[in-house]
Amino acid sequence: MARPYDQNHLETLGAQLHLPLGERICPICGRTTMRLYHHTKYGRSEPAWINYLWCGSCHAYSSSFTGAGRKMVESDPLLEQYGDRISEVFREPERLLTILDGYWKAGKLPQVISRRPRGG
C-alpha cells in the first residue's frame, strides 16, 4: 500500500541526492528501486513540476511541487494516456504509482529532461 515518506525518511533521501537514481536506497524497505516522475503544470508565471519519487518495491513515496526553470520534460506518458483526467489519477496514490510502475517497466520512464528554448 502506498504511504508517504515521513520527515526522517525525506532527510535520508536528501542525503542521497548526489547519487544516481538507480543507486538510491529506500529508507523504508532498504531496496535500490527508487523511481522518479515529473509532470509539468502550467498556469503560473512560469512552468512548474509536480514530482513523485517512489520506491518500486514498497510504494513509499514523496511528492513535491517545484519550479521548472528552463528545464522541460520531453514526454509525459501519464498525460498522454489520461489527458484532462490526469488530476483524477493524482488523487489516488496507489493507483498512480501502479500506473507509473507500468510505464517504468515498459521503458517510458524515467523521462528525458532538456532545456526549454528561450521564450517557450
Buried (B, 14 or more C-beta within 10 A) or exposed (E): EBEEBEEEBBEBBEEBEEEEEEEBBBBBEEEBBBBBBBBBEEEEEEBBBBBBBBBBBBBBBBBEEEEBEEBBBEEBBBBEEBEEEBEEBBEEBEEBBEBBBEBBEEEBBBBEEEEBEEEE
